[in-house]
Each structure stands twice: as structure tokens, then as C-alpha cells.
Amino acid sequence: MRSLLIAALVSVSAVPALADSTTGKVVAFDRKANVLVLEDKTIWSLETLTTVPEDLKSGDMVEIRYNSNADNGWGRINAIEIKG
């Protein structure tokens, strides 16, 4: 019984952070401040992102992949991809 409880506890603690994504049209991108504003008026701080696409500009459709932070929204942006 004890080993079953330990195995269940280990499997629950090994669950990675929930990954999520959103897509939208870029309204504004401030490369100096690392801030991206989408058409739906969401504001994304890109300070946790290591690589921002160099050709990212206003009008681009993008997909933002990030880790969810439960009730606090998003925790870390993993990638931004410009969609055709």
C-alpha cells in the first residue's frame, strides 16, 4: 500500500507545467521594451523569450506558445511563430 501511495505521489509531482498557445494579429511591437500588443488588446511582455523573430512587425499573424500559470494567466513564453 505504501509503495502504491509513493508511486502515485511521484507521478503527480512529475507532471510538467501546462503548455498553451494563442494566435492573433500584431497591432504593435516595441522591440526596445520587448512588448507585443495583439488585435484583441492583449499585451505580452517578451522578456522571458530568448529569441524573437527578427522580421516580426505590425500586421503579422502570430502564434504564441507559453506555459500556463493556473489562475495567474501565463508564466513563460516559449516561442513566437509568424503564421503565413
C-alpha distances in whole Angstrom, upper triangle without the diagonal:
4,6,5,6,9,10,11,13,14,16,17,19,20,22,26,28,30,33,36,40,43,46,50,53,54,57,57,56,56,56,57,54,52,52,51,52,52,54,51,52,49,49,47,47,47,46,43,44,45,48,50,52,55,57,55,58,58,58,56,53,49,46,44,40,38,35,34,33,32,34,36,38,38,37,38,40,40,43,46,48,51,51,54
4,5,5,6,9,10,11,12,14,16,17,18,21,24,27,29,32,35,39,42,46,49,52,53,56,56,54,55,54,55,52,50,50,50,51,51,53,50,51,47,48,45,45,45,44,41,42,43,46,48,50,54,56,54,56,57,57,55,52,49,45,43,39,37,33,32,32,30,33,35,36,36,35,36,39,38,41,45,46,50,50,54
4,5,5,6,9,10,10,12,14,15,16,19,22,25,27,30,33,37,41,44,47,51,51,54,54,53,53,52,53,51,48,48,48,50,49,52,49,50,47,47,44,44,43,43,39,40,41,44,46,48,52,53,52,54,56,56,53,50,47,43,41,37,35,32,31,31,30,33,35,36,35,34,35,37,36,39,43,44,48,48,51
4,5,5,6,9,10,11,12,14,15,17,21,24,25,28,31,35,38,42,45,49,50,52,52,51,52,51,52,50,47,47,47,48,47,49,47,48,45,45,43,43,42,42,38,40,41,43,45,47,50,52,50,53,54,54,51,48,45,41,39,35,33,30,30,29,28,31,33,34,34,32,34,36,35,38,41,43,46,46,49
4,5,5,6,9,10,11,12,14,16,20,22,24,27,30,34,37,41,44,47,48,51,51,49,50,50,50,48,45,45,45,46,46,48,45,46,43,43,41,41,40,40,37,38,39,42,44,46,49,51,49,52,52,52,50,47,44,40,38,34,32,28,28,27,25,28,30,32,31,30,32,34,34,37,40,42,45,46,49
4,5,5,6,9,10,11,12,15,18,21,23,26,29,33,36,40,43,47,47,50,50,48,49,48,49,46,44,44,44,45,45,47,45,45,42,42,40,39,39,38,35,36,37,40,42,44,48,49,48,50,51,51,49,46,43,39,37,33,31,27,27,26,25,28,30,31,31,29,30,33,32,35,38,40,44,45,48
4,5,5,6,9,10,11,13,17,20,21,24,27,31,35,38,41,45,46,48,48,47,48,47,48,46,43,43,43,44,43,46,44,44,41,41,38,38,38,37,34,35,36,38,40,42,46,48,46,49,50,50,47,44,41,37,35,31,29,26,26,25,25,28,29,30,30,28,29,31,30,33,37,38,42,42,45
4,5,5,6,9,10,11,15,18,19,22,25,29,32,36,39,43,43,46,46,45,46,45,46,44,41,41,41,42,41,43,41,42,38,39,36,37,36,36,33,34,35,37,39,41,45,46,44,47,48,48,45,42,39,35,33,29,27,24,23,23,22,25,27,28,27,26,28,30,29,32,35,37,40,41,44
4,6,5,6,9,11,14,16,18,22,25,28,32,35,38,42,42,45,45,43,44,43,44,42,39,39,39,40,40,42,40,40,37,37,35,35,34,34,30,32,33,36,38,40,44,45,43,46,47,47,44,42,38,35,32,29,26,22,22,21,20,23,25,26,26,24,26,28,28,31,34,36,40,40,44
4,5,5,6,9,12,15,17,20,24,27,31,34,38,41,41,44,44,42,43,42,43,41,38,38,38,40,39,42,40,40,37,37,34,34,33,32,29,30,31,33,36,38,41,43,42,44,45,46,43,40,37,33,31,27,25,21,21,21,21,24,25,26,25,23,24,27,26,29,32,34,38,39,42
4,6,5,7,10,14,15,18,21,25,28,32,35,39,39,42,42,41,42,41,42,40,37,37,37,38,37,40,38,38,35,35,33,33,32,32,28,29,30,32,34,36,40,42,40,42,43,43,41,38,34,31,29,25,23,20,20,20,19,23,24,25,24,23,23,25,24,27,30,32,36,36,39
4,5,6,9,12,13,16,19,23,27,30,33,37,37,40,40,39,40,39,40,38,35,35,35,36,35,37,35,36,32,33,30,30,30,30,26,28,29,31,33,35,39,41,38,41,42,42,39,36,33,29,27,23,21,18,17,17,16,19,21,22,21,20,21,24,23,26,29,31,35,35,39
4,6,8,10,13,16,20,23,27,30,33,36,37,39,39,37,38,37,38,36,33,33,33,35,35,37,35,35,32,31,29,29,28,28,24,26,27,30,32,34,37,39,37,40,41,41,39,36,33,29,26,23,20,17,17,16,16,19,20,21,20,18,20,22,22,25,28,30,34,35,38
4,6,9,12,15,18,22,25,29,32,35,35,38,38,36,37,36,37,35,32,32,32,34,34,36,35,35,31,31,28,28,27,27,23,24,25,27,30,32,35,37,35,38,39,40,37,34,31,27,25,21,19,16,16,16,17,20,21,21,20,18,19,21,20,23,26,28,32,33,36
4,7,9,11,15,18,22,25,29,32,33,35,35,34,35,34,35,33,30,30,30,31,31,33,31,32,28,28,26,26,25,25,22,22,24,26,28,30,33,35,33,36,37,37,34,31,28,24,22,18,16,13,13,14,14,17,19,18,17,16,17,19,18,21,24,26,29,30,33
4,6,9,12,16,19,22,26,29,29,32,32,30,31,30,32,30,27,27,26,28,27,30,29,29,25,25,22,22,22,22,18,19,20,22,24,26,30,31,29,32,33,33,31,28,25,21,18,15,13,9,11,12,13,16,17,16,14,13,13,15,14,17,20,22,26,27,30
4,6,10,13,16,20,23,26,26,29,29,27,28,28,29,27,24,23,23,25,24,27,25,26,22,22,19,19,19,19,16,17,19,21,22,24,28,29,27,30,30,31,28,26,22,19,16,13,10,6,7,8,9,13,13,13,11,9,10,12,12,15,18,21,24,25,29
4,7,10,14,17,20,24,24,27,27,26,28,27,29,27,24,23,22,23,22,25,23,23,20,20,18,19,19,20,17,17,20,21,22,24,27,29,26,28,29,29,26,23,20,17,14,11,9,6,5,8,8,12,13,11,10,10,11,12,12,15,17,19,22,23,26
4,7,11,14,17,21,21,24,25,23,25,25,27,25,21,21,19,21,20,22,21,22,18,19,16,17,16,18,15,15,17,18,19,20,24,25,23,25,25,25,23,20,17,13,11,7,6,4,6,9,11,14,14,12,9,10,9,10,9,11,13,15,18,19,23
4,7,11,14,17,18,21,22,21,23,24,26,24,20,19,17,18,17,19,17,18,15,16,14,16,16,18,16,15,18,18,18,19,23,24,21,23,23,23,20,17,14,10,8,6,5,6,6,10,11,13,14,11,9,11,10,10,10,11,12,14,16,17,20
4,7,10,14,15,18,19,19,21,21,24,22,19,17,15,15,14,16,15,16,13,14,12,15,14,17,15,14,17,17,16,17,20,20,18,19,19,19,16,13,10,7,5,4,6,8,9,13,14,16,15,12,10,12,11,9,10,9,10,11,13,13,17
4,7,10,12,15,16,16,19,20,23,21,18,16,13,13,10,12,11,13,11,12,11,14,14,18,17,15,18,18,16,17,20,19,16,17,17,16,14,11,8,6,5,7,8,11,11,14,16,17,16,12,11,14,13,11,12,11,10,11,12,12,15
4,7,10,13,15,15,18,19,22,21,18,16,12,12,9,10,10,12,11,13,12,15,15,19,18,16,19,18,16,15,18,17,14,15,14,13,10,7,6,4,6,9,11,15,15,18,19,20,19,15,14,17,16,13,14,12,10,9,10,9,12
4,6,9,12,13,16,18,21,20,17,15,11,9,6,6,7,10,9,11,12,15,15,19,19,18,20,19,16,15,18,16,13,13,11,10,8,6,6,7,8,12,14,17,17,20,21,22,21,17,16,19,18,15,16,14,11,11,10,9,12
4,6,9,11,15,16,20,19,17,14,10,9,5,5,8,10,11,12,13,16,16,20,21,19,21,19,16,15,16,14,11,10,8,6,6,4,6,9,11,15,17,20,21,23,25,25,23,20,19,21,20,17,18,16,12,12,10,10,11
4,6,7,11,13,16,15,13,11,7,6,5,6,9,10,10,10,11,13,13,17,18,17,19,17,13,13,14,12,9,7,5,5,5,6,7,10,11,15,17,20,21,23,25,25,23,19,18,20,19,16,17,15,11,12,10,11,13
4,7,10,13,16,15,14,11,8,6,5,5,9,8,10,10,12,14,15,18,20,19,21,20,16,16,16,14,11,8,5,6,8,10,11,14,14,18,19,23,23,25,27,26,24,21,20,22,21,18,20,18,15,15,14,15,16
4,7,10,12,12,11,8,6,5,7,9,12,10,11,9,11,12,13,16,18,17,19,18,14,14,14,13,10,7,5,8,10,12,12,15,15,18,19,23,23,25,27,26,24,21,20,21,20,18,20,18,15,16,14,16,18
4,6,9,9,8,6,5,6,9,11,14,12,12,10,10,10,10,13,15,14,16,14,11,11,11,11,8,6,6,10,10,12,12,14,14,17,18,21,22,24,26,26,23,21,19,20,18,15,17,15,13,14,13,16,18
4,6,5,6,5,6,9,12,15,17,15,14,11,11,10,10,12,15,14,16,14,11,13,12,13,10,9,10,13,14,16,15,17,16,19,19,22,23,24,27,27,24,22,20,20,18,16,18,17,15,17,16,19,21
4,6,5,7,8,11,14,17,20,18,16,13,12,11,9,10,13,12,13,12,9,10,9,11,9,9,11,15,15,17,16,17,16,19,19,22,24,25,28,28,25,23,20,20,18,16,17,16,14,16,16,19,21
4,6,8,11,14,17,20,22,19,18,15,14,11,11,10,14,14,14,14,12,14,13,14,13,13,15,18,18,20,19,21,19,21,21,24,25,26,29,29,26,24,22,21,19,17,19,18,17,19,19,23,25
4,6,9,12,15,18,20,17,16,12,11,8,9,8,12,13,14,14,12,15,15,16,14,14,15,19,19,20,19,20,18,20,19,21,23,23,26,26,22,21,19,18,17,16,18,17,16,19,20,23,25
4,7,10,13,17,18,16,14,11,8,6,5,6,9,9,11,11,9,12,12,14,12,12,14,17,16,17,15,16,14,16,16,18,20,20,24,24,20,18,16,16,14,12,14,14,13,16,16,20,22
4,7,10,14,15,12,10,7,6,5,6,8,11,11,13,13,11,13,14,15,12,12,12,15,15,16,14,15,13,15,15,18,19,19,22,22,19,16,15,15,14,12,15,14,13,15,16,19,22
4,7,10,12,10,8,6,5,6,7,10,13,12,14,14,11,12,13,13,10,10,9,12,11,12,11,12,11,14,14,17,18,19,22,22,19,16,14,16,14,12,14,13,11,13,13,16,18
4,7,8,6,6,5,6,9,11,14,16,15,18,17,14,15,16,16,12,11,9,11,11,12,11,13,12,15,16,18,19,20,22,21,19,16,15,17,16,14,17,15,13,15,14,16,19
4,5,5,5,7,8,11,13,16,18,17,20,18,15,16,17,16,12,11,9,9,10,9,9,11,11,14,15,18,18,20,22,21,19,16,15,18,17,15,17,15,12,14,13,14,16
4,5,7,10,12,15,17,20,21,20,23,22,19,19,20,18,15,13,10,9,10,10,11,13,13,17,18,21,21,23,24,23,21,18,18,21,21,18,20,19,16,16,15,15,17
4,6,9,11,15,17,20,21,21,24,23,20,21,23,21,18,16,13,13,14,12,13,13,14,16,17,20,19,20,21,20,19,16,16,19,20,18,20,19,17,18,17,17,19
4,6,10,13,15,19,20,20,23,23,20,21,22,21,17,16,13,14,15,14,14,15,14,17,18,20,19,20,21,19,18,15,16,18,19,17,20,19,17,19,18,19,21
4,7,10,13,16,17,17,20,20,18,19,21,21,17,16,14,15,15,14,13,13,12,14,14,16,15,16,18,16,14,11,12,15,15,14,17,16,15,17,17,18,21
4,7,10,12,14,14,18,18,15,17,19,19,15,15,14,15,15,15,13,14,12,14,14,16,15,16,18,17,14,12,11,14,14,12,16,15,14,16,17,19,22
4,6,9,10,11,14,14,12,15,17,17,14,14,14,16,15,14,12,12,9,11,11,13,13,14,17,17,14,11,9,11,10,9,12,12,11,14,15,17,21
4,6,8,9,12,13,12,15,16,18,15,15,16,18,17,17,15,15,11,13,12,14,14,15,18,18,14,12,10,10,9,9,12,12,12,15,17,20,23
4,5,5,8,9,8,11,13,15,12,14,15,18,16,16,13,13,10,12,11,13,15,16,19,20,17,14,12,11,9,7,10,10,9,13,15,18,21
4,6,8,10,10,14,15,18,15,17,19,21,20,20,17,17,14,14,13,14,16,16,20,21,17,16,13,11,9,9,11,12,12,16,18,21,25
4,6,9,10,14,16,19,17,19,21,23,21,21,17,16,13,12,10,11,14,14,18,19,16,15,11,9,6,6,8,10,12,15,18,21,25
4,6,7,10,13,15,14,16,18,20,18,18,15,14,11,10,10,12,15,16,19,21,18,16,13,11,8,6,6,7,9,12,15,18,21
4,7,10,12,15,14,17,20,22,20,20,17,16,13,13,13,15,18,19,23,25,22,20,16,14,11,9,8,8,10,13,16,19,22
4,6,9,12,11,15,18,20,17,17,14,14,12,13,14,16,19,21,25,26,24,21,18,17,13,10,9,8,8,11,13,16,19
4,6,9,8,11,14,16,13,14,12,12,11,12,14,17,20,21,25,26,23,21,18,17,14,11,10,8,7,9,10,14,17
4,6,5,9,13,14,11,12,10,12,12,14,16,19,22,24,27,29,26,23,20,20,17,13,13,9,7,7,8,12,14
4,6,9,12,14,12,14,13,15,15,17,19,23,25,27,31,32,29,26,23,23,20,17,16,13,11,11,10,14,15
4,6,10,11,9,12,12,14,15,18,20,24,26,29,32,33,30,27,24,25,22,18,18,14,12,11,9,12,13
4,7,9,7,9,9,12,12,15,18,21,23,26,28,29,27,24,21,22,19,16,16,13,9,9,7,11,12
4,6,6,9,10,13,14,18,20,23,25,27,30,30,28,24,22,24,21,18,19,16,12,12,10,12,13
4,6,9,10,14,15,19,21,24,25,27,30,29,27,24,22,24,22,19,20,18,14,14,11,13,14
4,7,9,13,15,19,21,25,26,28,30,30,28,25,23,25,24,20,21,18,14,14,10,11,11
4,6,10,12,16,18,22,24,26,28,29,27,23,22,23,21,18,18,15,11,10,7,7,8
4,7,10,13,16,20,21,24,26,26,25,21,20,22,20,17,17,14,10,9,6,5,7
4,6,10,13,17,18,21,23,24,22,19,17,19,17,13,13,10,7,5,4,5,9
4,6,10,13,15,18,20,21,20,17,14,16,14,11,11,8,6,5,6,7,11
4,6,10,12,15,17,19,17,13,11,12,11,7,8,6,5,7,9,10,14
4,7,10,13,15,17,16,13,10,11,9,6,5,5,6,8,12,13,16
4,6,9,12,14,13,10,7,7,6,4,5,7,9,12,15,16,20
4,6,9,12,11,9,6,6,5,6,7,10,13,15,19,20,24
4,6,8,8,6,4,6,8,9,11,13,15,18,21,22,25
4,6,5,5,5,5,8,11,13,16,18,21,24,25,29
4,6,6,8,9,12,14,16,19,21,23,26,27,31
4,6,9,10,14,16,19,21,22,25,27,28,32
4,6,8,11,14,17,19,20,23,26,27,31
4,7,10,11,14,16,17,20,22,23,27
4,6,8,11,13,14,17,20,21,25
4,7,10,13,15,18,21,23,27
4,6,9,12,15,18,20,24
4,6,8,11,14,17,21
4,7,10,14,16,20
4,7,10,12,16
4,7,9,13
4,6,10
4,7
4
